[in-house]
Amino acid sequence: MQLNFVNPVLNSCNFVLRSVAGLQLQAGKPLRRMPEDTVSGRCITGLISMQGAKRRASLAIVFGDTVMRNIVEEMLPKDVDRSTGVSIDLVGEISNMILGRAKSELEDQGYNFQMSLPTMMIGHDYVVPHSAKGLIMQIPYASSGGPFYVEVCFDGAPVSESEAKAAAMRVAARDGAESKDVELF
């Protein structure tokens, strides 16, 4: 598993869950998960596939009931419906925020992916079916709202030197354009 792929995902997860859900987070030691292993207990999962010309990836965020209840309490006003459907929608939105942010950082490194809409799963003891066929890395988190974990599955070639140079040129052009407040003609 390439750390330059995993780190933007974890950075995005940390940013979104701290800023939007108000969680205090501590990432645990990454573990390898076998494809046939199931989630334990009742969980809500947001799974997003990423497809590129040279690589594929899929990312999952898996929340148990405890952390999900805490996120719902933090993010939604008291008078809003807190049904399972609302929790599923909330996990889908959190997944989109995390992946949107990660996608931008990954593109800055030379990765180029199209993302799918999240597939939402809810139930007891089910398998998270990653679309990529590589190693599945599971990163457990302890949080102020309860434990959860993120899974990253990647398959494909590392970013080539030419892809990295092209990405660096795009970033430099973008950063140069953003630094100007006024353009003179």
Secondary structure as UniProt FT lines:
FT   HELIX           3..19
FT   TURN            20..21
FT   STRAND          25..27
FT   STRAND          31..33
FT   TURN            35..36
FT   STRAND          42..51
FT   STRAND          55..64
FT   HELIX           65..75
FT   TURN            78..79
FT   HELIX           84..109
FT   STRAND          114..115
FT   STRAND          119..124
FT   STRAND          136..143
FT   TURN            144..145
FT   STRAND          148..156
FT   HELIX           161..178
//
